[in-house]
Amino acid sequence: MSIVKPLPAYLYNLVLYSRTRWSGFVKFVLYTRSSILQTEGSCRAMPANNRIAVIERTMHVLENFRGERELTLATLAARSKMVKSSVYRILFTLERLGYIEKNRDGRYSITSRFSRLVGPASIPSDLPTLAQPFMLELLRKFQETVNLGVLDGDEVLYIRVLESPHTFRLAAHAGIRSPLHSTALGKALLGTLPDSELQKTVRRCDFRRFTRSTICEVAPFMRELVRVRRRGYSVDNMEDSEGARCLAAPIFDGDGRGVAAISISGPVSRVHRARDPEIAESLMAACKRISQLLGYSTERTSVARSGA
């Protein structure tokens, strides 16, 4: 697992105070735009020849993705009040840089590379605080490491870790990253994605093998995610590390979108299959309560997964 490089201060603050991925995205856009167009005085006082028009137009185009997963060229041109040829050149350049992708239907969407630019902006600012007492209760009850993670690009980013008091334990700390396909946190987070986004994300997975139990092919992995969705929790059965098991459950926000997951991990000698029902029940109960504090209601989940 790699160590996260420190974010610049303005991006760190952006991540902490973003309520949703798209609100964070737009804050990034507005910050960038204002940074370019403003000096210490007001934008109106700035000489017109200091403005960079092409960047201003690019920001106009990008702002249209607020709350939208995919948009057509025609829609982007109309909303930006620009001619199609100009919008196309902007999109073509962003696509070559890896910040925009075009699907088979001709629709454009933001890529995970752009998401990495601003960090996991989908994290509600109060999530770690809300989750802390529930994580402490899980730690007290099971005496195993409890992790809070979020989807960041094509990886899991750990944002809070409470380590087991046992000498022999699974050690982790906030800031580390792990693969999606081999971890319980990754599976739990993937299971919350709308089907279209899930397909794209899974296609980008490298399915690297870490142990003999790692799922390294798309078809069996997709079947595993079906099971995750059906039962409400995921299991890493020595798939990321030999001798280690982990269970995780997702957390949803007020829009019914998966924003995080909590896992309990430990050596297979203590976190064994016989304990799965007990651990899973406690995990799901904790995550459900946190989700409710974020405004979640069960009626929204199916809508969010369908991408509606």
MARDRENMI-313245 format. One record per residue (C-alpha): residue number from 0; residue in three letters; x, y, z. Coordinates in steps of 0.1 Angstrom, whole numbers, plus 5000, padded with zeros to 4 digits. Example, Ala and Ser with C-alpha at 12.3 -4.5 7.8 and 13.67 -1.06 7.14 Angstrom:
BEGIN
 pos code    X    Y    Z
   0  ALA 5123 4955 5078
   1  SER 5137 4989 5071
This chain:
BEGIN
 pos code    X    Y    Z
   0  MET 5000 5000 5000
   1  SER 5013 5034 4991
   2  ILE 5015 5065 5012
   3  VAL 4994 5095 5003
   4  LYS 5013 5126 4995
   5  PRO 5002 5156 5015
   6  LEU 4976 5178 4997
   7  PRO 4982 5215 4993
   8  ALA 4964 5235 5020
   9  TYR 4936 5248 4997
  10  LEU 4928 5213 4983
  11  TYR 4928 5198 5018
  12  ASN 4903 5224 5030
  13  LEU 4883 5218 4999
  14  VAL 4881 5181 5006
  15  LEU 4871 5186 5043
  16  TYR 4843 5211 5035
  17  SER 4828 5194 5004
  18  ARG 4794 5178 5009
  19  THR 4793 5158 4977
  20  ARG 4816 5149 4949
  21  TRP 4801 5174 4926
  22  SER 4799 5203 4951
  23  GLY 4836 5196 4958
  24  PHE 4842 5195 4920
  25  VAL 4826 5229 4915
  26  LYS 4844 5244 4945
  27  PHE 4876 5233 4928
  28  VAL 4865 5249 4895
  29  LEU 4855 5281 4912
  30  TYR 4888 5282 4931
  31  THR 4908 5277 4900
  32  ARG 4888 5302 4880
  33  SER 4890 5329 4907
  34  SER 4928 5322 4911
  35  ILE 4933 5329 4875
  36  LEU 4910 5359 4872
  37  GLN 4915 5376 4905
  38  THR 4944 5395 4921
  39  GLU 4945 5409 4955
  40  GLY 4919 5434 4943
  41  SER 4886 5426 4926
  42  CYS 4882 5409 4893
  43  ARG 4867 5440 4879
  44  ALA 4898 5460 4887
  45  MET 4920 5435 4868
  46  PRO 4932 5446 4834
  47  ALA 4914 5427 4807
  48  ASN 4946 5417 4790
  49  ASN 4956 5396 4821
  50  ARG 4927 5373 4815
  51  ILE 4933 5339 4798
  52  ALA 4902 5335 4777
  53  VAL 4907 5298 4768
  54  ILE 4910 5288 4805
  55  GLU 4879 5309 4813
  56  ARG 4860 5290 4786
  57  THR 4873 5257 4798
  58  MET 4860 5264 4833
  59  HIS 4826 5273 4818
  60  VAL 4825 5239 4802
  61  LEU 4836 5220 4832
  62  GLU 4811 5237 4855
  63  ASN 4783 5221 4836
  64  PHE 4792 5187 4850
  65  ARG 4779 5197 4885
  66  GLY 4754 5171 4894
  67  GLU 4757 5154 4860
  68  ARG 4775 5122 4852
  69  GLU 4775 5124 4814
  70  LEU 4767 5152 4790
  71  THR 4766 5154 4752
  72  LEU 4785 5179 4731
  73  ALA 4753 5197 4722
  74  THR 4742 5201 4758
  75  LEU 4776 5214 4769
  76  ALA 4776 5239 4740
  77  ALA 4741 5251 4748
  78  ARG 4747 5255 4786
  79  SER 4781 5271 4780
  80  LYS 4766 5295 4754
  81  MET 4795 5286 4731
  82  VAL 4796 5272 4695
  83  LYS 4801 5234 4693
  84  SER 4834 5236 4675
  85  SER 4850 5255 4704
  86  VAL 4835 5232 4730
  87  TYR 4847 5202 4710
  88  ARG 4883 5215 4710
  89  ILE 4882 5220 4748
  90  LEU 4868 5185 4753
  91  PHE 4893 5170 4729
  92  THR 4922 5185 4748
  93  LEU 4908 5175 4782
  94  GLU 4903 5140 4769
  95  ARG 4939 5137 4756
  96  LEU 4950 5149 4791
  97  GLY 4929 5122 4807
  98  TYR 4905 5145 4826
  99  ILE 4875 5138 4804
 100  GLU 4864 5106 4787
 101  LYS 4839 5100 4758
 102  ASN 4818 5069 4758
 103  ARG 4804 5049 4729
 104  ASP 4772 5070 4728
 105  GLY 4792 5102 4724
 106  ARG 4786 5115 4759
 107  TYR 4814 5130 4780
 108  SER 4821 5124 4817
 109  ILE 4847 5134 4843
 110  THR 4874 5108 4849
 111  SER 4889 5095 4881
 112  ARG 4921 5114 4872
 113  PHE 4903 5146 4876
 114  SER 4888 5134 4909
 115  ARG 4923 5127 4922
 116  LEU 4931 5164 4915
 117  VAL 4907 5175 4942
 118  GLY 4909 5144 4964
 119  PRO 4879 5124 4977
 120  ALA 4855 5154 4977
 121  SER 4825 5131 4982
 122  ILE 4832 5129 5019
 123  PRO 4807 5148 5040
 124  SER 4828 5171 5062
 125  ASP 4813 5157 5094
 126  LEU 4817 5120 5085
 127  PRO 4848 5112 5105
 128  THR 4833 5129 5136
 129  LEU 4799 5111 5131
 130  ALA 4816 5077 5126
 131  GLN 4840 5080 5155
 132  PRO 4817 5068 5184
 133  PHE 4804 5039 5163
 134  MET 4839 5029 5154
 135  LEU 4849 5030 5190
 136  GLU 4820 5008 5200
 137  LEU 4830 4982 5173
 138  LEU 4866 4983 5186
 139  ARG 4854 4978 5221
 140  LYS 4831 4949 5212
 141  PHE 4854 4930 5188
 142  GLN 4889 4942 5199
 143  GLU 4900 4943 5162
 144  THR 4912 4971 5139
 145  VAL 4884 4993 5127
 146  ASN 4888 5013 5094
 147  LEU 4869 5041 5078
 148  GLY 4876 5043 5040
 149  VAL 4864 5062 5010
 150  LEU 4866 5057 4972
 151  ASP 4893 5079 4958
 152  GLY 4898 5074 4921
 153  ASP 4904 5037 4916
 154  GLU 4916 5030 4952
 155  VAL 4904 5029 4987
 156  LEU 4917 5058 5009
 157  TYR 4917 5052 5046
 158  ILE 4906 5083 5065
 159  ARG 4904 5070 5100
 160  VAL 4918 5039 5117
 161  LEU 4914 5026 5152
 162  GLU 4939 4999 5158
 163  SER 4933 4967 5177
 164  PRO 4948 4965 5212
 165  HIS 4962 4931 5205
 166  THR 4999 4928 5199
 167  PHE 4993 4906 5169
 168  ARG 4970 4927 5147
 169  LEU 4965 4942 5113
 170  ALA 4982 4976 5114
 171  ALA 4971 5005 5093
 172  HIS 4968 5043 5096
 173  ALA 4949 5071 5080
 174  GLY 4963 5081 5046
 175  ILE 4972 5047 5032
 176  ARG 4956 5034 5000
 177  SER 4946 4999 4990
 178  PRO 4932 4983 4959
 179  LEU 4895 4979 4953
 180  HIS 4894 4943 4941
 181  SER 4912 4927 4970
 182  THR 4898 4945 5000
 183  ALA 4865 4944 5019
 184  LEU 4864 4982 5019
 185  GLY 4869 4982 4981
 186  LYS 4841 4957 4975
 187  ALA 4817 4975 4998
 188  LEU 4823 5008 4981
 189  LEU 4821 4993 4946
 190  GLY 4788 4977 4955
 191  THR 4772 5012 4961
 192  LEU 4781 5026 4926
 193  PRO 4755 5030 4899
 194  ASP 4758 5002 4874
 195  SER 4772 5023 4846
 196  GLU 4799 5038 4869
 197  LEU 4806 5003 4884
 198  GLN 4813 4988 4850
 199  LYS 4838 5016 4841
 200  THR 4856 5014 4874
 201  VAL 4859 4976 4873
 202  ARG 4873 4978 4838
 203  ARG 4901 5000 4851
 204  CYS 4911 4976 4879
 205  ASP 4944 4958 4873
 206  PHE 4933 4927 4893
 207  ARG 4968 4922 4906
 208  ARG 4972 4890 4926
 209  PHE 4983 4894 4962
 210  THR 4975 4860 4976
 211  ARG 4962 4827 4963
 212  SER 4927 4838 4971
 213  THR 4927 4871 4953
 214  ILE 4900 4874 4927
 215  CYS 4918 4883 4895
 216  GLU 4892 4881 4867
 217  VAL 4862 4904 4859
 218  ALA 4834 4878 4857
 219  PRO 4839 4862 4891
 220  PHE 4846 4896 4907
 221  MET 4813 4909 4894
 222  ARG 4795 4879 4908
 223  GLU 4812 4887 4941
 224  LEU 4798 4922 4940
 225  VAL 4763 4908 4933
 226  ARG 4766 4889 4966
 227  VAL 4779 4920 4984
 228  ARG 4748 4940 4973
 229  ARG 4725 4912 4982
 230  ARG 4737 4906 5018
 231  GLY 4747 4942 5026
 232  TYR 4783 4936 5035
 233  SER 4816 4924 5019
 234  VAL 4843 4899 5029
 235  ASP 4880 4899 5022
 236  ASN 4889 4862 5028
 237  MET 4927 4864 5028
 238  GLU 4925 4881 4994
 239  ASP 4947 4911 5002
 240  SER 4970 4895 5028
 241  GLU 4977 4859 5037
 242  GLY 4963 4850 5071
 243  ALA 4941 4881 5073
 244  ARG 4903 4885 5070
 245  CYS 4881 4916 5069
 246  LEU 4844 4924 5067
 247  ALA 4830 4958 5056
 248  ALA 4797 4976 5052
 249  PRO 4788 5008 5033
 250  ILE 4777 5042 5045
 251  PHE 4752 5062 5024
 252  ASP 4745 5099 5023
 253  GLY 4712 5118 5021
 254  ASP 4710 5112 4983
 255  GLY 4714 5075 4988
 256  ARG 4749 5074 4974
 257  GLY 4777 5054 4989
 258  VAL 4802 5078 5004
 259  ALA 4823 5055 5027
 260  ALA 4826 5021 5043
 261  ILE 4837 5008 5077
 262  SER 4856 4975 5080
 263  ILE 4868 4953 5108
 264  SER 4900 4934 5101
 265  GLY 4922 4909 5119
 266  PRO 4941 4877 5117
 267  VAL 4921 4847 5105
 268  SER 4926 4830 5139
 269  ARG 4903 4856 5155
 270  VAL 4882 4870 5126
 271  HIS 4871 4836 5114
 272  ARG 4841 4825 5094
 273  ALA 4821 4815 5124
 274  ARG 4821 4851 5136
 275  ASP 4810 4866 5103
 276  PRO 4773 4868 5112
 277  GLU 4780 4886 5144
 278  ILE 4805 4910 5130
 279  ALA 4785 4917 5099
 280  GLU 4753 4924 5119
 281  SER 4772 4949 5141
 282  LEU 4789 4965 5111
 283  MET 4757 4970 5092
 284  ALA 4739 4984 5122
 285  ALA 4766 5009 5128
 286  CYS 4768 5019 5092
 287  LYS 4730 5022 5090
 288  ARG 4730 5046 5120
 289  ILE 4757 5067 5105
 290  SER 4739 5068 5072
 291  GLN 4707 5080 5089
 292  LEU 4727 5108 5106
 293  LEU 4738 5118 5071
 294  GLY 4701 5120 5060
 295  TYR 4699 5086 5043
 296  SER 4666 5068 5037
 297  THR 4663 5034 5021
 298  GLU 4640 5046 4994
 299  ARG 4668 5065 4977
 300  THR 4693 5036 4973
 301  SER 4679 5019 4943
 302  VAL 4675 5053 4925
 303  ALA 4712 5062 4932
 304  ARG 4725 5028 4919
 305  SER 4705 5031 4887
 306  GLY 4722 5065 4881
 307  ALA 4688 5083 4880
